[in-house]
Amino acid sequence: MKITNIECHVLVVPDLKEDATSSSQDNLVVVVHTDEGITGIGETDTGPWLAKAAIESPGSHSMAMGMKDLLIGQDPFDTTAIWEKLYTYTCMSGRRGVVICAMGAIDMALWDIKGKALGLPVYKLLGGTNKEFIEPYASLQPHGATVQEYGDSLVAWAKKAKEFGFTAGKMECTLGGPYNHTGLKGDDKDMTGIIEACRDAVGADFKMMVDVQYLWYDAKAALRTIRDWEKFDLFFLETPLQIDNLEGYATLAKEAPMRIAAGEWQNTRYEFIDLLDKGKVDVAQPDIGRVGGITEAIRVCNLAQDRGRLIVPHCWKTGIGIAATAHVAAVTPNCPLIEFLPKELCDSLLRVELVDDPFVMKNGKIALPKEPGLGINLNMDAVEKYKVDSQIII
């Protein structure tokens, strides 16, 4: 079997906003074609125009070659060899960032092809699993024109998630910091009150996480607040510091009363080695597309397992990424949860329409996929509906 073509589709929902804080508004979908008529699907959670250019741009140097040119004629079964080839021959322009994200979408599609060709779900190709199901957690993002409305919104979302059947949920609560686009004038005490209200709403038996979106600039400032959060019994606290503050993360991992989680932006195993060994995080959160695909995600999972740390993947896009995440989680014994937002609780049109995915939560659990490959079908009507040209929409 040989790769014959790579299609890159930039998809954008209507009314794209420049200050949007959710990456579910746009997407890059990669479709890899073969000479046997089998196609694979992948996606990555980054700027879609940049990732498309990384794949389709022609090469200019032996270490800055074009990925599409490198892929044509290759055997899609050679996932590891292809990953190393792409990494090596794009290293002058890549190694991190958007090039690795683009590689992640390609790698995802190659595993999809292998599974379809063999008639097996991807997790079988990764070594199989002893798990009977995957436990998801709901990611909950509040809205509001005031701090009170913001808090009430998050509490309402928490109650709705529990009523829907979730046994775990992550409360995004950020009043300040570099990624707070709400403009609300709140402080750490307001956040503490909101988190306490969420815990009261879901009860003690609900696994509760909190994401503060890189809120604090130093570990001491974070500790002044999060020491008071011990009573909320948080499963983990996500991204409390700027991502490159590895010394600060190590301090929090040692002194915070809950697990510290990070890794949604990391590319390749090399950045996770730093995050695990220098940052000492308790929970690594690789995003399958951003980290470099399934091939690289498995390497990261093994690194975490060797160090006695947990894996809880980041997953905030469409059913394509959800499928890839589920297969990786299935074969990772140190992965207790995956991020998952069902269509019923999601306002992203791409999440709702792009794929006909089989992942349905029942009684707080998701059954392992049985279909070959990633187990999803791309809705080409949705692709055509949301597809745009290479120009950025303003």
N, C-alpha and C positions, 0 to 999 in steps of 0.2 A: 504494500500500500504506500502511496506517495501523496504528499501535500501538493495540491494544484493551484490553490488560490486562498487568499485571506481577505474577507470583507470586513470593513470597519464602519459601523453605523453610529453616528452621533444622534442621540435622541434627546429631545427637550420638550417638557410639558409647556403648555401655553403660559404666557405672562411670566417669563423668566425674570426674576428680580436680582439686581446686582448685589443686594445685601442679604440674600437668602442664607439661612443658617443650616438648612437641611440639604444634603447632597442627593436626596432622592428625587430632585427636580430634573436632573439630567443624567445621561448615561453614555458609556461607550460599549456597544455590543459587538463582539468579535465572532465571526462565523468562519471556521476553517473548513475548507473543502478538500476532498480526496478523490483520487482516480477511481475509487470503487463506489462513489456516490454517497458515502457516509460523511456527514458533517458534524462538527462539534461546536458548542456554544460556550462563550465565556464573557465576562464583564469585569470591569475594575472601577473602584470608587475613587476617582480623581477627576481632574479637568478633562473632559472627553476630547476636546479639540487637541490638547497637548498629547494625549495618549495616542490618538489617531495619527498625528504627525510622527510620533516616535516609531510607529509601525511602518508607515508608508513612505517616509522620507528616504531618498536614495542615500547610499553611503558615500563618504568623502575620504575615507582613510581605512586602513586595514583594522584599526581598532575603533572605528566609528562608522560601522557599516549599517545598512538598512536592514531592519528585521524581516521585512517581507521577502527581500531578496535572499536572506539567509535561510528562510523556511521553505521556499519552493523546492520541491524535489525530495524533501526529507521524509523519512518514515515516521508517522505520528506516534508509533509505539515507542520510539526512542525518547521518551520524555526527559529523562535525566541528561542524556547526551545533548538534546536540543537546548535544555535550560543552560547548560554550561557553555554551549556554543554561542547562544545569544548573549549571555553575560560577558563572555570573553571578548567577542568581536564588536561589542558596543561599549566597552569599558571606558573609552575616552569621553563619550557623551553621556554615559549611563552610570552604572554601579549603584545608584540610589535614585530616589525620586520617580519621576514620571516614566522613565524607561523601565524600571522594575515593575511599576504598576501595569504597564502595557504587556510586559512579559507574563504577568500574573493572569491576565485575560486569555492570552494565547495558551498558556499551560493548562488552564481550566478547560479550554476547548479540546486540547489534545487528550486529556483524560476522559472526556466525554466520548470522543471517537473510539478510544480503546475499549471502553465499556460496551458501547453499541456494537462494535465489531465482534466482541466475544460473547455478547448476550448476558453480561453481568453488570450489576451495579458497581460503581467506582469503589465503594468501601471493600468489596470482595477483592479487587485488584490490589488494594492497599494492605491486605493481610487478613481481612475479616475482623469480626468483632464478637465479644461476649455479651455485649449490651443488647437488651431487648427493645429499648426505646431511648430517645433523647429528651432531656428535660429543657424546655425553653424558658427564657425570662422575657418579660415585656419591657421595652424601652419607652419611657413615658416623658414627653416633652410638654411643659405647660405653656400657657399663653395668658396675657393679661395686661391691662393698661396701668394697673397699680400693683404694689406688692401684695396686697390682700387678694386681688383677683388672680394674680400669679400663683399664690399658694393654694387658693381654693380650686384652681384649675388642676393643679398637680394632685391634690387630694381626690378630686373627682375622677381623674384618670386612674389613680391607684385602686379606688373602689371598683371602677369599671373593669379593670384588668382582672381583679380577683373574682368578680362575678362571672367573667368570661371563662374562668377556669384556670388561670395562671396561678402557680404556687410560688412564683418568684417575679420580682420586678425591680427595675432600676429607675430611680427618681432623678431626673436631671434638674438640679437646683443650683443656679449660678446667679448671684446678684453682685456683679463686679467681675474684674479680671479682663483679659484681652479678648475673650470670645463672647462676652456678654453684650448682645445687640439689643437688649430690651430697653435700655435707657432708664430702667427703674432705679430709684434711689433707695436701695436696701443695703443691709450690712450682714455680717456674719450672725448676729443675733436673730435677725429676721429669718435667715436660712435655717438656723437651729429650730426655730419655732415651726417652720414649714415641714422640716423632716420629722419632727416630733408628731405633728398632725398626721403625716402620712403613716407613721408607724402605728398610731392609734387607729387609723382607718383600716389597715390591713390585718392587724393582729400580730401576736407574737410568733405564730407558726408560719408566717409568710417570709420567705427569703427576700431580704430587702438590701439593695445596693444603692449607692448615691454617686452620681457623676457631677463633678463641679467644674469641668472643662478648663483645666489649667489655671485655676483661680488665683493661687498664691504665688508670689515670687520667691519666697524662702520658706524653709521647713519650719522655722520657729513660729512664723506667723500662722502657718497651717496648724501646728500643734496646739497653739493657744485656743483654737476653736474645736478641733476634732477630738481633743481629749474629753470634751463634754459630750461627744457623740457615742461614747462607749455604751451608754445606757440604751441606745437604739438597736444594739446587736446587729450591726451592718455586716453583710457577707463580704463586701469589699467597698473601698472608696476609690473611685476612678479618677485618674489624671488630676491630682491635686496641685501639681507643679508644672512649670514649663518643661517640655519633654526632654530637653537636653541637660536639665539640672540633675545629673545622675547622683552627685554627692548628696543633694537634698533628698532624692528618693531613697537613698540608702539610710539616711537619718530617719525618715518616716517609717520605712520598713522595720526599723529597730524599735522605734518609740511609739508609734501610733497604736491605738487599742483595737484596730481592725486591719484586715488585709489591705494592702495597697496594690492597685491594678493599673496597668498602662500598656501601651503597645499598638494602638490602633493606627498610628502613622508610620511605624517602623517598616523599613524595607530590608529584606534579606535576613538570614540567620545572623549575620555579622552584627547588625544593630541590636538584635535580641541578645546576643552574647554580652554586649555592653550593658543592656538593660537588666539582665539577670545577674551578672557578675559584679558590675559596678553599682548599678541602681538597686540591686537586691529586691526587686519587686516580688511580691508573693503570687501575683496573678498576671500572666502574660496574655495579651489580647491581640494576636495577629489577625489582621483582615486578610482573607485568602487572596483577594485580588491584589492588594497593595503590597503584601509581603513577597510576592513573586509567584503566586499560584499554589496549587496543591502540592507540587513537588517540594517547594521551599517551606510551605506551612508544616508539612510532616517533619522536616528537619527541626523546625522550631519547637514543635511539640515534643520531640525526643530530647532536645536540649533542656526543656523545662522538666520533663520527667526525670532526667538524670540528676537534676538539682533539687528534686522534691517540691517543685512548684506546680501550681495549677495553670491550666489553659482554659480561658473563656473567650472564644473568638469574637472580634468585632464583626458585625454584619448589619449594614444599613444601606440596602440598595433594593434589588428586586429578587424574584424567585430564583434567578440564576445563581447569585451569590449565596442565597440561603441553601440551595441544593449543595453547592460545593462545601459550604461550612458544615452541613449535616453529615456528609460523607467523611470529612476529616474528623469531626467529633466522634463519629461512630467507632473509629479505630484508635482513639486516644483515651487510654484509661484514666488519665489525670485531667479529663475535661468533664466537669460536672454539669455545665450549663452552656447553652448557646443563646445569643441574642436573636430574638424572633418577634416580628410583628405581623400578625395575621392580616389578611386583606380586610377583614371586618373592622379592624381597629386602625386602619391606615388611610390617610387622605392622599397618598401618592398615587397618581394615575398609572405610573410605570409599574409600581408594585402590584397594582390591581390587575392591569391588562396585559403586561408584557409576556408572561409565560403561563401556561396551564400546569401549575406545579402540584405535586401530590402531597405536600406537607400540610397535614391537618392535625391540629391539636385536639386531643380528647383526654379529659380528666387530667389536664396539666402535663401530658406527655405527647411526643411525636413518634409515631412508628417509623422504623427504619425503611428507607425506600427499597422497592423491589424491582423497579424498572431498570433496564440496562443504561449504562452511562451515568450521567447526572440525574436521569429520571424526569426530565422536564421537556416540554415542547414549546418552541418559540412561536408566538403569535405574530405572523408576518403582517397581518392587518394593523396591529399596534405599531410594528416597526415602521410601516409606511405612514401611519398617522402622525407619528412623533418625529420622524426623521427630518433632519435639517442638513443644509450644505455645510461646507467647512468654515463659513464665516461666523464669527461670534455675533449673537443677537444682543443688541443693546436697546 
